[in-house]
Amino acid sequence: MTSASPDKAPKGSGKGPFHGRDPGPLLGPWLACSIVAIATYLFEKRMRAFHDVVIPLYWLLLIIIAVVTWRWARARARGRGKDRRHMDRRKNDRSQRAT
């Protein structure tokens, strides 16, 4: 009897922390927001009078990260995204050619 090896699992099979998704598009926004947050923290430590001013910036960075992550996860959900649109387009092209 042969069993399927976990290394040979098809892409998107649910194995691994990202479920076969490419984490590359997340790294840019996460890295940029992290750098801005660190720079803001250092600025705030040097000039404590700006504490109340930078708090909304931290919230804004968290919202940006949440929205980018949500869009990344949603765009790659099964049955959604550009694959479905291409499938519909291919079906329409085939039906037009047949007539």
SEVO-64502 format. One record per residue: residue number from 0; residue in three letters; x, y, z of N, C-alpha, C, CB in turn. Coordinates in Angstrom, 3 decimals. Glycine has a CB too. Example, Ala and Ser with C-alpha at 12.3 -4.5 7.8 and 13.67 -1.06 7.14 Angstrom:
0,ala,13.190,-5.690,7.800,12.300,-4.500,7.800,13.200,-3.300,7.800,11.308,-4.473,9.046
1,ser,12.850,-2.250,7.080,13.670,-1.060,7.140,12.900,0.030,7.870,14.084,-0.598,5.725
! end
This chain:
0,met,0.837,-1.185,0.000,0.000,0.000,0.000,0.877,1.241,0.000,-0.950,0.002,1.212
1,thr,0.528,2.187,-0.785,1.273,3.441,-0.825,0.436,4.527,-0.192,1.661,3.820,-2.273
2,ser,1.082,5.353,0.558,0.384,6.484,1.174,0.943,7.773,0.585,0.536,6.468,2.736
3,ala,0.101,8.769,0.544,0.520,10.058,-0.003,1.454,10.739,0.981,-0.703,10.960,-0.311
4,ser,2.565,11.164,0.491,3.541,11.852,1.316,3.093,13.288,1.548,4.936,11.813,0.664
5,pro,3.288,13.857,2.752,2.879,15.257,2.979,3.659,16.237,2.115,3.059,15.625,4.445
6,asp,4.874,15.848,1.683,5.654,16.733,0.824,5.069,16.831,-0.576,7.087,16.253,0.747
7,lys,4.316,15.834,-0.977,3.737,15.794,-2.326,2.298,16.291,-2.351,3.795,14.380,-2.878
8,ala,1.875,16.939,-1.298,0.501,17.432,-1.229,0.288,18.507,-2.278,0.180,17.979,0.177
9,pro,-0.861,18.481,-2.978,-1.118,19.505,-3.989,-1.263,20.877,-3.364,-2.366,19.166,-4.783
10,lys,-0.960,21.888,-4.148,-1.037,23.266,-3.670,-2.479,23.591,-3.300,-0.508,24.257,-4.742
11,gly,-2.655,24.209,-2.153,-3.990,24.577,-1.705,-4.705,23.446,-0.999,-4.808,25.035,-2.866
12,ser,-3.994,22.404,-0.586,-4.636,21.251,0.030,-4.927,21.465,1.511,-3.772,20.031,-0.144
13,gly,-4.531,22.580,2.079,-4.791,22.848,3.477,-3.634,22.478,4.374,-6.007,22.122,3.912
14,lys,-2.546,22.009,3.820,-1.381,21.635,4.616,-0.488,22.851,4.817,-0.594,20.488,3.939
15,gly,0.074,22.980,5.988,0.989,24.078,6.255,0.269,25.294,6.807,1.734,24.451,4.999
16,pro,1.038,26.256,7.299,0.427,27.417,7.952,-0.313,28.361,6.993,1.488,28.190,8.676
17,phe,0.073,28.384,5.727,-0.576,29.304,4.785,-1.515,28.591,3.822,0.472,30.061,3.998
18,his,-1.732,27.308,3.990,-2.659,26.523,3.180,-2.345,26.635,1.690,-4.090,26.971,3.443
19,gly,-1.075,26.588,1.337,-0.682,26.622,-0.065,-0.668,28.005,-0.673,-1.586,25.766,-0.849
20,arg,-0.853,29.037,0.120,-0.879,30.408,-0.402,0.510,31.015,-0.362,-1.862,31.280,0.399
21,asp,0.760,31.941,-1.243,2.036,32.646,-1.294,1.993,33.820,-0.323,2.351,33.132,-2.738
22,pro,2.843,33.848,0.704,2.820,34.949,1.665,3.552,36.193,1.163,3.430,34.497,2.970
23,gly,4.103,36.155,-0.029,4.861,37.284,-0.565,4.113,38.611,-0.567,5.281,36.974,-1.946
24,pro,2.850,38.642,-1.032,2.134,39.926,-1.040,1.885,40.519,0.343,0.825,39.757,-1.731
25,leu,1.990,39.716,1.379,1.797,40.242,2.731,3.061,40.853,3.310,1.308,39.149,3.642
26,leu,4.198,40.382,2.860,5.450,40.817,3.469,5.715,42.308,3.282,6.596,40.027,2.896
27,gly,5.397,42.856,2.136,5.619,44.279,1.877,4.851,45.184,2.828,5.235,44.606,0.462
28,pro,3.519,45.047,2.887,2.760,45.904,3.812,3.109,45.671,5.280,1.282,45.681,3.615
29,trp,3.313,44.411,5.659,3.678,44.141,7.051,5.017,44.775,7.389,3.729,42.631,7.314
30,leu,5.981,44.632,6.506,7.310,45.203,6.750,7.249,46.729,6.799,8.299,44.749,5.661
31,ala,6.540,47.329,5.854,6.427,48.791,5.821,5.738,49.323,7.083,5.650,49.237,4.569
32,cys,4.645,48.691,7.486,3.937,49.144,8.686,4.790,48.934,9.934,2.598,48.403,8.830
33,ser,5.563,47.865,9.955,6.449,47.625,11.102,7.528,48.694,11.192,7.096,46.237,11.002
34,ile,8.104,49.053,10.062,9.142,50.091,10.051,8.562,51.434,10.496,9.769,50.220,8.641
35,val,7.379,51.776,10.007,6.750,53.041,10.402,6.419,53.014,11.892,5.467,53.303,9.566
36,ala,5.938,51.877,12.397,5.608,51.778,13.822,6.856,51.917,14.690,4.910,50.445,14.116
37,ile,7.943,51.290,14.282,9.191,51.397,15.046,9.720,52.824,15.023,10.250,50.433,14.488
38,ala,9.681,53.456,13.856,10.143,54.843,13.753,9.268,55.769,14.599,10.139,55.305,12.282
39,thr,7.967,55.530,14.594,7.052,56.344,15.404,7.326,56.140,16.892,5.582,55.993,15.081
40,tyr,7.572,54.905,17.281,7.870,54.611,18.688,9.143,55.322,19.135,8.009,53.094,18.904
41,leu,10.175,55.267,18.306,11.425,55.942,18.650,11.237,57.460,18.730,12.509,55.600,17.622
42,phe,10.451,58.005,17.802,10.145,59.439,17.829,9.394,59.793,19.115,9.308,59.844,16.586
43,glu,8.437,58.940,19.472,7.640,59.202,20.667,8.496,59.120,21.937,6.475,58.210,20.751
44,lys,9.464,58.231,21.971,10.337,58.109,23.143,11.221,59.345,23.312,11.211,56.852,23.026
45,arg,11.619,59.938,22.195,12.477,61.127,22.280,11.674,62.386,22.596,13.242,61.320,20.972
46,met,10.442,62.446,22.084,9.597,63.634,22.296,8.253,63.183,22.870,9.390,64.435,20.955
47,arg,8.216,63.086,24.169,7.039,62.536,24.852,5.786,63.396,24.711,7.345,62.353,26.309
48,ala,5.930,64.623,24.324,4.766,65.496,24.170,3.853,65.037,23.027,5.221,66.934,23.924
49,phe,4.393,64.234,22.109,3.613,63.778,20.958,2.878,62.461,21.208,4.518,63.624,19.765
50,his,2.852,61.994,22.443,2.224,60.710,22.751,0.776,60.651,22.281,2.288,60.446,24.242
51,asp,-0.012,61.678,22.591,-1.425,61.688,22.200,-1.610,61.832,20.693,-2.152,62.814,22.910
52,val,-0.620,62.347,20.014,-0.714,62.543,18.564,-0.431,61.233,17.810,0.272,63.642,18.109
53,val,0.476,60.420,18.329,0.873,59.221,17.593,-0.016,58.011,17.865,2.289,58.875,17.928
54,ile,-0.828,58.036,18.890,-1.723,56.910,19.179,-2.640,56.608,17.982,-2.572,57.212,20.434
55,pro,-3.277,57.603,17.358,-4.096,57.290,16.174,-3.277,56.692,15.014,-4.805,58.554,15.694
56,leu,-2.004,57.056,14.929,-1.161,56.477,13.879,-0.977,54.977,14.091,0.208,57.175,13.841
57,tyr,-0.810,54.559,15.331,-0.707,53.127,15.614,-1.984,52.394,15.208,-0.416,52.895,17.104
58,trp,-3.132,52.989,15.523,-4.409,52.374,15.128,-4.541,52.309,13.615,-5.591,53.157,15.722
59,leu,-4.123,53.359,12.950,-4.175,53.374,11.486,-3.307,52.262,10.896,-3.720,54.742,10.948
60,leu,-2.125,52.062,11.440,-1.250,50.992,10.966,-1.877,49.624,11.199,0.109,51.070,11.660
61,leu,-2.506,49.433,12.341,-3.193,48.166,12.605,-4.341,47.925,11.637,-3.714,48.141,14.029
62,ile,-5.076,48.972,11.321,-6.188,48.844,10.364,-5.655,48.500,8.978,-7.021,50.152,10.306
63,ile,-4.574,49.137,8.571,-3.971,48.844,7.264,-3.537,47.386,7.200,-2.764,49.775,6.994
64,ile,-2.871,46.901,8.232,-2.430,45.505,8.246,-3.627,44.558,8.222,-1.560,45.228,9.484
65,ala,-4.665,44.873,8.976,-5.846,44.010,9.005,-6.533,43.958,7.643,-6.832,44.498,10.067
66,val,-6.680,45.102,6.980,-7.338,45.135,5.677,-6.521,44.401,4.629,-7.575,46.574,5.238
67,val,-5.215,44.608,4.618,-4.362,43.925,3.635,-4.404,42.414,3.853,-2.902,44.439,3.727
68,thr,-4.339,41.984,5.106,-4.386,40.556,5.412,-5.728,39.969,5.037,-4.104,40.311,6.889
69,trp,-6.806,40.658,5.323,-8.146,40.181,4.989,-8.320,40.052,3.475,-9.209,41.127,5.566
70,arg,-7.867,41.044,2.732,-7.965,40.987,1.263,-7.118,39.858,0.704,-7.531,42.321,0.639
71,trp,-5.918,39.629,1.286,-5.056,38.545,0.837,-5.737,37.198,1.064,-3.701,38.593,1.566
72,ala,-6.332,37.024,2.234,-6.987,35.758,2.546,-8.254,35.576,1.719,-7.318,35.683,4.037
73,arg,-9.010,36.623,1.509,-10.275,36.531,0.778,-10.055,36.288,-0.709,-11.088,37.800,0.976
74,ala,-9.039,36.934,-1.281,-8.794,36.799,-2.717,-8.348,35.391,-3.073,-7.746,37.806,-3.174
75,arg,-7.811,34.663,-2.112,-7.328,33.324,-2.400,-8.254,32.241,-1.867,-5.957,33.144,-1.824
76,ala,-9.453,32.612,-1.445,-10.407,31.622,-0.957,-10.876,30.751,-2.120,-11.614,32.311,-0.263
77,arg,-11.241,29.537,-1.813,-11.678,28.624,-2.877,-12.951,29.129,-3.538,-11.902,27.211,-2.318
78,gly,-13.017,28.997,-4.853,-14.207,29.396,-5.593,-14.317,30.881,-5.837,-15.407,28.942,-4.879
79,arg,-13.271,31.626,-5.537,-13.310,33.068,-5.735,-12.096,33.497,-6.530,-13.370,33.813,-4.387
80,gly,-12.086,34.720,-6.929,-10.894,35.260,-7.562,-10.905,35.169,-9.068,-9.703,34.565,-7.046
81,lys,-9.746,35.429,-9.666,-9.676,35.558,-11.111,-9.820,34.225,-11.824,-8.381,36.201,-11.502
82,asp,-9.552,33.090,-11.165,-9.728,31.801,-11.818,-11.176,31.608,-12.233,-9.285,30.665,-10.897
83,arg,-12.090,31.996,-11.367,-13.502,31.845,-11.683,-13.889,32.736,-12.860,-14.363,32.176,-10.459
84,arg,-13.382,33.958,-12.878,-13.725,34.861,-13.982,-13.171,34.342,-15.296,-13.196,36.274,-13.712
85,his,-11.958,33.785,-15.264,-11.393,33.236,-16.488,-12.184,32.033,-16.956,-9.936,32.856,-16.281
86,met,-12.667,31.222,-16.023,-13.475,30.060,-16.404,-14.761,30.520,-17.087,-13.803,29.188,-15.163
87,asp,-15.430,31.530,-16.530,-16.644,32.043,-17.149,-16.353,32.588,-18.537,-17.273,33.127,-16.278
88,arg,-15.256,33.295,-18.681,-14.895,33.883,-19.966,-14.620,32.782,-20.995,-13.662,34.800,-19.813
89,arg,-13.939,31.731,-20.569,-13.650,30.628,-21.487,-14.931,29.940,-21.937,-12.714,29.613,-20.826
90,lys,-15.870,29.757,-21.026,-17.135,29.122,-21.393,-17.895,29.993,-22.389,-17.999,28.862,-20.138
91,asn,-17.901,31.308,-22.175,-18.589,32.207,-23.091,-17.939,32.197,-24.463,-18.606,33.620,-22.533
92,asp,-16.600,32.170,-24.493,-15.900,32.129,-25.777,-16.206,30.857,-26.539,-14.403,32.254,-25.568
93,arg,-16.265,29.755,-25.859,-16.572,28.480,-26.510,-17.989,28.462,-27.060,-16.381,27.327,-25.533
94,ser,-18.937,29.001,-26.290,-20.322,28.993,-26.771,-20.484,29.922,-27.966,-21.288,29.407,-25.647
95,gln,-19.750,31.030,-28.021,-19.844,31.937,-29.169,-19.207,31.320,-30.394,-19.182,33.280,-28.857
96,arg,-18.148,30.582,-30.225,-17.492,29.925,-31.374,-18.355,28.812,-31.936,-16.122,29.360,-30.966
97,ala,-19.111,28.143,-31.084,-19.942,27.024,-31.534,-21.106,27.497,-32.391,-20.467,26.242,-30.338
98,thr,-21.542,28.736,-32.229,-22.695,29.219,-33.004,-22.284,29.869,-34.287,-23.505,30.189,-32.198
! end
